């Protein structure tokens, strides 16, 4: 049960992504000249942060439901599978939105800006 809880609540890499978004926001502020383009870039990062916060809340709620069901003696396999499908669908929707946000941000940045903001 502990492994299931760890997977459900912390195994998606989401927490590292939150740190990356914070880094991107700070780097954009430091590397991109003030103006409407910078504000547009920051808006995309803030959109990704909002999406991440919503996804974490939804994942936590679904995971709690799943753990409650797993601990229920009378839970049927189909009930558990249905919640797992919902959890996968939520995760997939979140990942797809972040990919869209990434390409939206890229479209607003030059190659040089991108390289400065996202140094490896």
C-alpha positions as CSV (number, residue, x, y, z in Angstrom):
1,X,0.0,0.0,0.0
2,X,2.8,2.4,0.8
3,X,4.3,2.0,-2.7
4,X,0.9,2.7,-4.3
5,X,0.5,5.8,-2.2
6,X,4.0,7.0,-3.2
7,X,3.3,6.4,-6.9
8,X,-0.1,8.1,-6.8
9,X,1.0,11.2,-4.8
10,X,4.6,11.7,-5.8
11,X,5.7,9.6,-8.7
12,X,4.8,11.7,-11.6
13,X,7.8,14.1,-11.6
14,X,5.3,17.0,-11.1
15,X,7.2,18.4,-8.2
16,X,10.4,18.8,-10.2
17,X,8.3,20.5,-12.9
18,X,7.1,23.1,-10.4
19,X,10.7,24.0,-9.7
20,X,11.4,24.2,-13.4
21,X,8.5,26.6,-13.9
22,X,9.7,28.8,-11.0
23,X,13.2,28.8,-12.7
24,X,11.7,29.7,-16.1
25,X,9.8,32.6,-14.7
26,X,12.8,34.0,-12.9
27,X,15.1,33.4,-15.9
28,X,12.6,35.2,-18.3
29,X,12.5,38.1,-15.9
30,X,16.3,38.2,-15.9
31,X,17.1,37.4,-19.5
32,X,14.2,39.0,-21.6
33,X,13.9,42.8,-21.9
34,X,10.8,44.3,-20.3
35,X,7.9,44.8,-22.6
36,X,4.8,43.0,-24.0
37,X,6.7,40.0,-25.3
38,X,8.1,39.3,-21.8
39,X,4.7,39.7,-20.3
40,X,3.3,37.2,-22.9
41,X,6.0,34.7,-22.0
42,X,5.4,35.1,-18.3
43,X,1.6,34.6,-18.9
44,X,2.3,31.3,-20.6
45,X,4.5,30.1,-17.6
46,X,1.8,31.3,-15.2
47,X,-0.8,29.3,-17.2
48,X,1.4,26.2,-16.9
49,X,1.7,26.9,-13.1
50,X,-2.1,27.1,-12.8
51,X,-2.5,23.9,-14.9
52,X,0.0,22.2,-12.6
53,X,-1.7,23.3,-9.4
54,X,-5.1,22.1,-10.7
55,X,-3.6,18.8,-11.8
56,X,-2.0,18.2,-8.4
57,X,-5.3,19.0,-6.7
58,X,-7.2,16.6,-9.0
59,X,-4.6,13.9,-8.7
60,X,-4.6,14.1,-4.9
61,X,-8.4,13.8,-4.8
62,X,-8.5,10.9,-7.2
63,X,-5.6,9.2,-5.4
64,X,-7.4,9.5,-2.1
65,X,-10.5,8.0,-3.6
66,X,-8.4,5.2,-5.0
67,X,-6.7,4.5,-1.7
68,X,-10.0,4.4,0.1
69,X,-11.3,1.9,-2.5
70,X,-8.1,-0.2,-2.2
71,X,-8.6,-0.4,1.5
72,X,-12.3,-1.3,1.2
73,X,-12.8,-5.1,1.7
74,X,-15.7,-5.2,-0.7
75,X,-14.2,-3.2,-3.5
76,X,-14.5,-4.9,-6.8
77,X,-11.6,-5.1,-9.4
78,X,-13.7,-3.1,-11.8
79,X,-14.1,-0.3,-9.3
80,X,-10.4,0.0,-8.9
81,X,-9.7,-0.2,-12.6
82,X,-12.2,2.6,-13.3
83,X,-10.4,4.9,-10.9
84,X,-7.0,3.9,-12.4
85,X,-8.4,4.8,-15.9
86,X,-9.6,8.1,-14.6
87,X,-6.2,8.8,-13.0
88,X,-4.4,8.0,-16.3
89,X,-6.8,10.2,-18.2
90,X,-6.2,13.1,-15.8
91,X,-2.4,12.6,-16.1
92,X,-2.6,12.4,-19.9
93,X,-4.7,15.6,-20.1
94,X,-2.3,17.4,-17.9
95,X,0.8,16.3,-19.9
96,X,-0.9,17.3,-23.2
97,X,-1.7,20.8,-21.9
98,X,1.9,21.2,-20.7
99,X,3.2,20.2,-24.2
100,X,0.9,22.9,-25.7
101,X,2.2,25.5,-23.2
102,X,5.8,24.6,-24.1
103,X,5.2,25.2,-27.8
104,X,3.2,28.3,-27.1
105,X,6.2,29.7,-25.1
106,X,8.7,28.6,-27.7
107,X,6.7,30.5,-30.4
108,X,7.1,33.7,-28.3
109,X,10.8,33.3,-27.8
110,X,13.9,33.6,-30.1
111,X,16.4,30.8,-30.1
112,X,18.8,32.9,-28.2
113,X,16.2,33.7,-25.5
114,X,15.3,30.1,-25.2
115,X,18.9,29.1,-24.8
116,X,19.4,31.7,-22.0
117,X,16.3,30.7,-20.1
118,X,16.6,27.0,-20.4
119,X,20.4,26.4,-19.9
120,X,21.2,22.8,-19.1
